[in-house]
């Protein structure tokens, strides 16, 4: 079984997904004329009124926090360490690269998710890749396929990944039996996910800003203590990314391949750009400005914060500590991060990482479930009894992950993530002209000093694709 998982993983990641992910991201970056650079400041300014919402949707800020809850998880602590041990410091460069182009991809997919959203039986907004595959492309079968991949990935496998890191970190820091960690985690997760996406958004809104800020402040303090080493660390990252460190050893090709593969895998798992996950919550928001492209900017900011800010902080802590110089052969991902933190701040470093992992991973578990529930509704399996059964399966995977082997869980996550990304990237490439048109309209209105507002009358070709009543004619027209 392990050999089969490795074989599938290698095929998907060594060729298919790397080229598709890089190609799509570069294409979106060029077609939007480097939107992640030109409109960098607007990503922040669009949050000024982001707490506004109505009875149909959550606020843009809640949508951002929920997507960050899913993004900012164990990959920011465990995944970075795995990338460094398996791919070397150069993996961080490729993590940055995939995050940069992933910002443009995030803009496209979240804009499309907002455009093609619907209302469920309770009058709440729902949407995401499955919905724009059905409505925009007329391919419900593709949406069904994507939903199944997402249910496996986010509803089941990724929850095991998050629980695995919590259990391991707790064992290292506090010597707690993983079984007891799993039981506590299942109980806490159940208390939130049985409340649905609105309860998840409220919890994420309170926890995510606090945990991210606390971790970043500590990371900045550690970086400040080691500021004289930062230029050398940056040089090491760039040299390793292009194999310059390995030239003398005659392992150039392998060094670049490992750095690129690990960086792209962990970068995609972290920022989720192109995977099709964040659009599920982006579609649930009441956008402000009232235009689909505004959610594109919100989720583009999420990709930036997650990988380029938080993952970089973890990488700096590990590389500055020297923990990577001579790591034991059996050291795990989270163990390396804890060792690096303890080296930097003393004995309380490992417990701090354990607490950070708990908060990061717990919020990821509940946000992952929100994505899964959204796709259950698309599949028409949202009867209360069926939802309850699926919630129990999701919680069962949390328990399984707490006691499973790290390598097996991560490889299962990589396969499910790859299948999701391939399906979603194909769809957004086919629909990209619609997203480009929306971005152009949004920024044209900004240039005229107007509040960007979507007017369905300006898009007669989309009339039959959009749910009646979701988007109304603008009063400005």
Backbone torsions as a table, in degrees:
resi	resn	phi	psi	omega
1	UNK	NA	-43.0	179.9
2	UNK	-63.4	-39.7	179.3
3	UNK	-63.8	-39.5	179.1
4	UNK	-65.1	-43.4	178.3
5	UNK	-60.7	-43.2	179.1
6	UNK	-63.7	-41.0	-179.1
7	UNK	-62.3	-48.6	179.7
8	UNK	-63.4	-42.8	179.8
9	UNK	-58.4	-45.3	-178.2
10	UNK	-64.2	-41.1	179.1
11	UNK	-63.1	-47.5	-176.7
12	UNK	-65.6	-44.3	-171.8
13	UNK	-90.6	-26.0	-177.2
14	UNK	-82.2	-12.7	-179.1
15	UNK	-143.6	-69.2	-169.0
16	UNK	-53.7	-58.6	-171.2
17	UNK	-74.9	-35.6	-179.7
18	UNK	-59.7	-46.9	-178.9
19	UNK	-68.9	-40.2	-179.5
20	UNK	-67.4	-43.6	-178.5
21	UNK	-65.8	-48.9	179.2
22	UNK	-65.7	-43.4	-178.5
23	UNK	-62.4	-46.4	-179.8
24	UNK	-65.2	-44.1	-179.2
25	UNK	-63.0	-41.2	178.2
26	UNK	-66.7	-41.3	178.9
27	UNK	-61.3	-46.6	179.7
28	UNK	-65.4	-37.7	179.0
29	UNK	-63.0	-44.4	-178.9
30	UNK	-70.3	-43.2	-177.9
31	UNK	-68.2	-28.8	176.8
32	UNK	-92.1	6.2	179.8
33	UNK	54.8	52.8	176.4
34	UNK	56.9	56.5	-177.1
35	UNK	-59.2	-31.5	-178.4
36	UNK	-69.7	-17.4	175.7
37	UNK	-98.8	-50.2	-176.3
38	UNK	-60.8	-37.8	-175.9
39	UNK	-114.1	31.4	-179.1
40	UNK	-58.3	-46.3	-178.5
41	UNK	-66.2	-31.6	-177.9
42	UNK	-67.8	-25.9	176.3
43	UNK	-57.1	-35.0	-179.3
44	UNK	-84.7	-40.1	-177.2
45	UNK	-67.9	-25.9	179.7
46	UNK	-68.2	-13.3	179.3
47	UNK	-84.9	-4.3	-175.6
48	UNK	-55.9	-40.4	-179.9
49	UNK	-116.1	33.0	-171.2
50	UNK	-77.8	-4.2	179.3
51	UNK	-89.5	-1.4	178.9
52	UNK	-74.2	142.3	176.1
53	UNK	-157.8	179.0	174.6
54	UNK	-137.9	-171.7	-176.4
55	UNK	-68.0	-17.9	-176.5
56	UNK	-89.2	-27.5	-174.2
57	UNK	-135.7	165.4	172.3
58	UNK	-84.0	168.1	-179.6
59	UNK	-76.8	161.8	178.0
60	UNK	-62.0	-35.4	179.1
61	UNK	-67.3	-40.1	176.5
62	UNK	-65.0	-37.7	177.4
63	UNK	-64.2	-41.9	177.9
64	UNK	-63.3	-46.2	-178.7
65	UNK	-65.2	-36.9	178.8
66	UNK	-67.8	-42.1	178.1
67	UNK	-67.6	-36.2	175.9
68	UNK	-68.3	-33.0	177.3
69	UNK	-59.9	-40.1	177.9
70	UNK	-74.3	-39.8	-178.0
71	UNK	-71.4	-49.7	-175.6
72	UNK	-81.9	88.9	-179.0
73	UNK	-135.4	-146.2	-175.5
74	UNK	-65.2	-23.9	-179.7
75	UNK	-62.8	-29.0	179.4
76	UNK	-69.8	-20.8	179.6
77	UNK	-114.7	-54.7	-179.5
78	UNK	-76.8	-46.8	-176.3
79	UNK	-61.4	-39.6	178.3
80	UNK	-63.4	-41.7	179.3
81	UNK	-64.6	-40.7	178.3
82	UNK	-64.1	-42.7	179.0
83	UNK	-61.5	-39.8	-179.3
84	UNK	-69.2	-41.3	-178.3
85	UNK	-74.1	-35.2	-177.5
86	UNK	-89.3	-30.9	-175.6
87	UNK	-117.4	-5.5	179.9
88	UNK	81.2	174.7	-179.2
89	UNK	-56.9	-27.9	179.8
90	UNK	-61.7	-22.1	179.1
91	UNK	-61.3	-28.8	-179.6
92	UNK	-65.9	-38.9	177.7
93	UNK	-59.5	-45.4	-178.7
94	UNK	-70.6	-26.7	173.2
95	UNK	-65.9	-41.5	175.8
96	UNK	-63.4	-44.9	-177.1
97	UNK	-60.4	-45.6	-178.4
98	UNK	-70.2	-29.2	176.6
99	UNK	-70.5	-39.5	-179.1
100	UNK	-62.4	-52.5	-179.7
101	UNK	-74.2	-25.4	176.9
102	UNK	-65.9	-23.8	176.5
103	UNK	-63.3	-42.3	177.8
104	UNK	-67.0	-40.0	178.0
105	UNK	-63.3	-40.7	178.0
106	UNK	-61.5	-39.3	178.4
107	UNK	-60.1	-47.1	-177.1
108	UNK	-63.4	-50.3	-174.1
109	UNK	-68.9	-35.3	-179.2
110	UNK	-76.3	-33.1	174.1
111	UNK	-62.8	-44.3	178.6
112	UNK	-64.8	-38.5	179.8
113	UNK	-62.9	-41.2	176.9
114	UNK	-63.4	-43.6	-176.7
115	UNK	-61.5	-45.9	-172.2
116	UNK	-96.2	18.7	-177.9
117	UNK	-68.5	162.4	178.8
118	UNK	-131.5	-175.6	172.2
119	UNK	-117.7	139.0	178.6
120	UNK	-85.2	-171.8	-176.3
121	UNK	-65.0	-20.4	179.2
122	UNK	-95.5	4.5	179.3
123	UNK	81.4	16.8	179.7
124	UNK	-99.7	146.0	179.6
125	UNK	-66.1	138.0	174.0
126	UNK	-137.6	151.6	178.3
127	UNK	174.6	-172.5	-179.0
128	UNK	138.9	-171.5	-176.9
129	UNK	-54.8	-43.1	-179.0
130	UNK	-58.8	-36.1	-177.8
131	UNK	-74.3	-40.9	178.8
132	UNK	-76.8	-19.2	171.5
133	UNK	-69.5	-41.2	-179.7
134	UNK	-73.1	-49.2	-173.5
135	UNK	-83.5	-42.9	-176.6
136	UNK	-79.2	-39.3	-178.0
137	UNK	-100.8	-13.6	-176.3
138	UNK	68.9	28.3	-176.8
139	UNK	-121.8	76.3	179.7
140	UNK	-61.1	-34.9	-179.8
141	UNK	-58.4	-35.0	178.8
142	UNK	-69.5	-40.5	177.0
143	UNK	-63.3	-38.9	177.2
144	UNK	-63.0	-45.3	179.7
145	UNK	-60.9	-45.3	178.6
146	UNK	-61.7	-44.0	-178.2
147	UNK	-60.4	-39.8	179.1
148	UNK	-64.5	-44.1	177.8
149	UNK	-60.8	-41.6	-178.7
150	UNK	-67.5	-40.0	179.0
151	UNK	-60.9	-40.7	178.2
152	UNK	-67.1	-45.4	-174.9
153	UNK	-72.0	-60.6	-172.6
154	UNK	-85.6	-35.0	-179.5
155	UNK	-74.1	-27.7	-173.4
156	UNK	-124.8	-67.3	-169.9
157	UNK	-64.0	-48.4	-176.3
158	UNK	-63.4	-30.9	176.5
159	UNK	-65.2	-34.6	176.1
160	UNK	-67.1	-37.9	178.1
161	UNK	-61.1	-48.4	-178.0
162	UNK	-63.8	-45.3	-179.3
163	UNK	-64.1	-35.1	179.2
164	UNK	-58.9	-45.1	-178.8
165	UNK	-70.1	-36.7	177.0
166	UNK	-61.5	-47.7	-178.1
167	UNK	-62.9	-42.6	-178.7
168	UNK	-68.2	-42.5	179.3
169	UNK	-64.6	-39.9	178.9
170	UNK	-66.7	-36.3	178.5
171	UNK	-66.1	-43.2	-179.4
172	UNK	-67.6	-43.4	-173.4
173	UNK	-83.2	-38.2	-172.2
174	UNK	-123.1	-1.3	-179.5
175	UNK	58.1	42.5	179.8
176	UNK	-94.6	136.6	178.0
177	UNK	-60.9	127.5	-179.7
178	UNK	-53.8	-31.2	-179.6
179	UNK	-62.4	-42.6	179.7
180	UNK	-69.0	-35.7	176.0
181	UNK	-61.8	-44.0	179.7
182	UNK	-61.1	-41.7	-179.4
183	UNK	-63.0	-46.6	179.4
184	UNK	-62.1	-42.9	-178.4
185	UNK	-64.6	-40.3	178.3
186	UNK	-62.4	-44.4	-179.1
187	UNK	-63.0	-47.9	-179.3
188	UNK	-63.9	-42.3	-179.9
189	UNK	-63.7	-42.1	-178.9
190	UNK	-61.6	-37.1	-178.8
191	UNK	-62.2	-27.2	-178.6
192	UNK	-95.6	-49.6	-171.6
193	UNK	-67.7	-23.3	177.2
194	UNK	-73.6	-6.6	175.9
195	UNK	-91.4	-5.7	177.8
196	UNK	83.4	-176.0	-171.5
197	UNK	-65.1	-31.5	-179.6
198	UNK	-70.0	-38.9	176.2
199	UNK	-65.7	-39.8	178.1
200	UNK	-62.7	-43.3	179.9
201	UNK	-62.8	-39.5	180.0
202	UNK	-65.9	-41.6	178.4
203	UNK	-66.0	-44.9	-179.8
204	UNK	-61.2	-39.2	-178.7
205	UNK	-60.9	-31.7	-178.1
206	UNK	-87.4	-39.8	-172.5
207	UNK	-85.8	-43.6	-171.1
208	UNK	-59.1	-50.8	-179.8
209	UNK	-59.5	-39.2	-179.4
210	UNK	-64.8	-49.0	-174.7
211	UNK	-68.5	-38.5	-179.4
212	UNK	-67.2	-43.0	-179.0
213	UNK	-65.8	-42.9	-179.9
214	UNK	-61.6	-43.7	-179.2
215	UNK	-66.7	-42.0	-179.2
216	UNK	-66.5	-38.1	178.9
217	UNK	-63.5	-41.8	177.9
218	UNK	-66.3	-41.5	179.3
219	UNK	-62.4	-41.7	179.3
220	UNK	-64.6	-36.2	177.9
221	UNK	-65.0	-43.5	179.2
222	UNK	-65.3	-41.4	177.7
223	UNK	-62.2	-40.6	177.9
224	UNK	-61.2	-38.1	178.4
225	UNK	-67.6	-23.1	-177.5
226	UNK	-118.4	28.1	-172.9
227	UNK	-59.0	-31.3	-178.3
228	UNK	-69.1	-18.8	-179.8
229	UNK	-91.5	-10.9	-173.8
230	UNK	-62.7	-43.2	177.7
231	UNK	-58.1	-41.0	179.7
232	UNK	-67.6	-36.6	179.0
233	UNK	-65.8	-43.7	177.7
234	UNK	-62.0	-41.9	178.4
235	UNK	-62.2	-40.4	179.1
236	UNK	-63.0	-41.7	179.6
237	UNK	-60.7	-47.0	-177.5
238	UNK	-70.1	-39.6	178.4
239	UNK	-64.3	-43.0	-178.5
240	UNK	-69.2	-31.4	-179.1
241	UNK	-62.0	-32.6	-177.1
242	UNK	-110.1	16.7	173.0
243	UNK	75.9	10.5	-177.0
244	UNK	-67.2	-27.0	178.3
245	UNK	-72.5	-26.2	-174.0
246	UNK	-97.1	-5.5	-175.6
247	UNK	-54.5	-47.5	-176.6
248	UNK	-64.2	-28.7	-177.4
249	UNK	-87.0	-5.2	178.3
250	UNK	73.8	23.4	-178.4
251	UNK	-120.1	34.8	-173.6
252	UNK	-56.9	-54.3	-176.5
253	UNK	-59.7	-45.6	-179.4
254	UNK	-63.7	-40.5	-178.4
255	UNK	-62.9	-46.1	179.2
256	UNK	-65.7	-44.0	-178.9
257	UNK	-59.8	-46.6	-179.7
258	UNK	-65.5	-43.7	-179.8
259	UNK	-62.1	-44.3	-178.3
260	UNK	-67.1	-47.5	-178.2
261	UNK	-61.3	-49.1	-179.3
262	UNK	-64.6	-42.2	-179.4
263	UNK	-64.0	-42.2	-179.5
264	UNK	-70.7	-42.9	177.7
265	UNK	-58.3	-54.8	-176.6
266	UNK	-69.5	-32.6	177.7
267	UNK	-65.9	-43.3	178.4
268	UNK	-66.4	-43.0	179.4
269	UNK	-62.6	-30.6	-178.2
270	UNK	-80.9	-59.4	-173.8
271	UNK	-86.0	-18.5	174.2
272	UNK	63.9	13.7	179.1
273	UNK	-64.3	117.0	-179.7
274	UNK	94.6	-12.9	-178.4
275	UNK	-73.6	-27.0	179.8
276	UNK	91.6	17.2	-178.6
277	UNK	-91.0	-55.9	-177.9
278	UNK	-57.2	-34.2	178.6
279	UNK	-56.9	-23.8	179.8
280	UNK	-64.0	-37.6	178.7
281	UNK	-89.5	-27.8	176.7
282	UNK	-59.9	-37.0	-179.9
283	UNK	-70.4	-21.0	-177.8
284	UNK	-82.3	-4.7	-175.3
285	UNK	-89.0	151.7	166.4
286	UNK	-89.8	105.6	-169.7
287	UNK	-73.7	144.7	171.1
288	UNK	-143.2	120.0	-1.1
289	UNK	-55.5	152.9	-174.4
290	UNK	-75.1	68.0	-176.5
291	UNK	-148.7	138.6	-178.2
292	UNK	-54.1	-35.3	-176.5
293	UNK	-65.7	-22.1	-179.3
294	UNK	-64.5	-34.6	176.7
295	UNK	-72.0	-25.9	173.8
296	UNK	-61.3	-43.1	179.1
297	UNK	-67.8	-38.6	180.0
298	UNK	-61.4	-46.8	-177.4
299	UNK	-76.7	-23.8	172.7
300	UNK	-64.8	-38.6	175.8
301	UNK	-64.0	-38.0	178.8
302	UNK	-60.6	-42.1	178.7
303	UNK	-64.3	-37.8	179.2
304	UNK	-65.6	-49.1	-177.0
305	UNK	-62.2	-44.1	-175.1
306	UNK	-63.1	-55.4	-171.1
307	UNK	-92.2	-51.8	-174.2
308	UNK	-72.0	-27.1	179.7
309	UNK	-96.7	-62.4	-170.5
310	UNK	-74.7	-44.5	178.4
311	UNK	-63.3	-37.0	178.6
312	UNK	-64.4	-35.2	178.5
313	UNK	-63.8	-43.1	178.2
314	UNK	-64.1	-43.5	179.5
315	UNK	-60.7	-41.5	179.9
316	UNK	-64.2	-40.2	179.2
317	UNK	-62.1	-46.9	-177.6
318	UNK	-66.1	-46.5	-176.6
319	UNK	-69.9	-35.6	179.9
320	UNK	-71.7	-26.6	-176.3
321	UNK	-76.5	-22.4	-176.0
322	UNK	82.5	4.5	-178.2
323	UNK	-64.6	-21.3	-178.3
324	UNK	-86.2	-10.8	-175.1
325	UNK	-63.0	-49.0	179.9
326	UNK	-137.2	65.2	-177.3
327	UNK	-73.2	143.3	175.1
328	UNK	-58.9	150.8	-176.2
329	UNK	-64.2	-26.2	-176.1
330	UNK	-100.6	13.1	-176.9
331	UNK	-71.6	138.5	-179.4
332	UNK	-95.7	175.8	-177.7
333	UNK	-60.7	-56.9	-175.6
334	UNK	-69.2	-30.5	178.4
335	UNK	-62.3	-39.1	178.9
336	UNK	-65.0	-42.7	178.7
337	UNK	-63.1	-42.6	178.9
338	UNK	-64.9	-40.2	179.2
339	UNK	-64.3	-40.2	179.2
340	UNK	-65.6	-42.5	179.9
341	UNK	-65.2	-42.6	178.9
342	UNK	-63.2	-37.7	177.9
343	UNK	-64.1	-32.7	-176.2
344	UNK	-83.4	-38.8	-172.0
345	UNK	-120.2	-7.3	179.9
346	UNK	108.8	-165.8	-171.5
347	UNK	-63.5	-23.9	-178.5
348	UNK	-82.1	-0.7	-179.0
349	UNK	-63.6	-46.1	-178.5
350	UNK	-64.2	-45.9	176.3
351	UNK	-61.0	-36.5	178.7
352	UNK	-62.2	-44.1	178.7
353	UNK	-63.1	-39.0	179.2
354	UNK	-61.7	-41.8	178.5
355	UNK	-67.5	-42.7	178.4
356	UNK	-61.1	-44.4	178.2
357	UNK	-60.3	-41.8	-180.0
358	UNK	-59.9	-48.5	-178.9
359	UNK	-65.9	-46.4	-179.4
360	UNK	-60.1	-49.6	-174.4
361	UNK	-72.7	-37.4	179.4
362	UNK	-61.9	-45.9	178.7
363	UNK	-66.0	-31.7	176.6
364	UNK	-65.9	-40.9	-179.6
365	UNK	-60.1	-46.6	-176.8
366	UNK	-72.2	-33.8	177.3
367	UNK	-71.5	-38.5	176.9
368	UNK	-58.6	-40.9	179.2
369	UNK	-63.6	-38.3	179.8
370	UNK	-58.7	-41.1	177.2
371	UNK	-62.7	-43.3	-178.4
372	UNK	-63.6	-43.7	-179.8
373	UNK	-61.3	-39.3	178.9
374	UNK	-57.8	-38.9	-178.6
375	UNK	-82.2	-24.3	171.2
376	UNK	-63.4	-39.0	178.4
377	UNK	-65.1	-39.6	176.9
378	UNK	-60.7	-38.2	-179.4
379	UNK	-79.9	0.5	179.9
380	UNK	66.4	30.0	177.5
381	UNK	-115.3	45.6	-176.7
382	UNK	-105.2	19.0	172.6
383	UNK	-60.0	139.6	-176.1
384	UNK	-49.2	-39.9	-179.5
385	UNK	-66.4	-42.5	-179.9
386	UNK	-66.5	-38.9	177.3
387	UNK	-62.1	-42.6	-180.0
388	UNK	-61.9	-42.9	179.2
389	UNK	-62.6	-44.2	-179.5
390	UNK	-66.1	-39.2	177.6
391	UNK	-60.0	-37.1	178.3
392	UNK	-67.7	-38.7	175.9
393	UNK	-62.6	-43.7	179.7
394	UNK	-61.5	-43.0	178.4
395	UNK	-67.5	-32.9	176.2
396	UNK	-63.6	-36.3	177.7
397	UNK	-69.6	-30.2	174.6
398	UNK	-62.3	-44.4	179.3
399	UNK	-65.9	-42.1	178.9
400	UNK	-61.1	-45.8	-178.6
401	UNK	-62.7	-31.0	-179.5
402	UNK	-64.2	-24.2	-173.6
403	UNK	-120.4	6.0	-175.7
404	UNK	-91.5	170.5	176.3
405	UNK	-76.3	136.4	-176.2
406	UNK	-59.5	-48.8	-173.5
407	UNK	-62.3	-42.6	-179.5
408	UNK	-63.9	-43.6	-178.5
409	UNK	-63.6	-45.3	-178.7
410	UNK	-65.2	-38.2	-180.0
411	UNK	-68.6	-37.1	174.5
412	UNK	-62.6	-39.9	178.9
413	UNK	-64.5	-40.6	-179.2
414	UNK	-62.6	-41.4	-179.3
415	UNK	-66.5	-48.5	-178.5
416	UNK	-64.4	-36.8	177.8
417	UNK	-65.4	-40.6	-179.1
418	UNK	-64.0	-43.4	-179.9
419	UNK	-64.9	-39.8	174.8
420	UNK	-60.5	-49.5	-175.1
421	UNK	-63.5	-42.5	-179.2
422	UNK	-60.8	-44.7	-179.9
423	UNK	-65.0	-46.7	-177.8
424	UNK	-67.8	-42.7	-179.5
425	UNK	-61.9	-37.7	176.8
426	UNK	-60.4	-43.6	-178.3
427	UNK	-66.7	-46.1	-175.7
428	UNK	-72.9	-25.6	172.9
429	UNK	-65.8	-40.9	179.4
430	UNK	-68.8	-29.8	-178.0
431	UNK	-100.4	4.6	-170.8
432	UNK	-61.6	-32.8	-179.3
433	UNK	-61.7	-34.0	177.2
434	UNK	-65.2	-44.0	179.8
435	UNK	-65.3	-39.4	178.6
436	UNK	-62.9	-39.3	179.7
437	UNK	-65.8	-40.7	177.7
438	UNK	-64.5	-41.8	178.9
439	UNK	-62.7	-41.4	179.5
440	UNK	-63.8	-43.0	179.3
441	UNK	-63.9	-45.5	-179.6
442	UNK	-58.0	-48.4	-175.6
443	UNK	-78.1	-23.5	172.5
444	UNK	-66.0	-42.6	177.8
445	UNK	-65.2	-38.4	176.2
446	UNK	-60.9	-43.0	-178.0
447	UNK	-64.7	-24.0	177.7
448	UNK	-88.8	0.9	-179.9
449	UNK	80.4	15.6	179.9
450	UNK	-94.5	159.4	169.6
451	UNK	-78.2	116.0	-177.9
452	UNK	-56.0	123.5	-177.6
453	UNK	-135.6	131.2	-178.5
454	UNK	-79.5	127.8	178.9
455	UNK	-117.8	111.7	-177.0
456	UNK	-61.0	-26.1	-179.5
457	UNK	-65.2	-22.2	179.8
458	UNK	-82.2	-4.3	-176.9
459	UNK	-130.3	62.3	-177.0
460	UNK	-59.7	-27.6	-179.8
461	UNK	-69.4	-16.0	-178.9
462	UNK	-98.5	-8.7	-172.7
463	UNK	-52.6	-43.8	-176.6
464	UNK	-77.2	-13.8	-177.5
465	UNK	-90.9	-23.7	-174.5
466	UNK	-95.1	148.0	179.8
467	UNK	-68.5	129.8	-179.5
468	UNK	-56.1	135.0	175.9
469	UNK	88.6	-13.8	179.5
470	UNK	-69.2	-46.4	179.1
471	UNK	-117.4	126.5	-177.6
472	UNK	-109.3	158.2	176.5
473	UNK	-58.3	141.1	-179.6
474	UNK	-74.5	145.5	176.9
475	UNK	-70.2	-18.1	-179.0
476	UNK	-75.2	-20.5	-173.4
477	UNK	-81.8	NA	NA
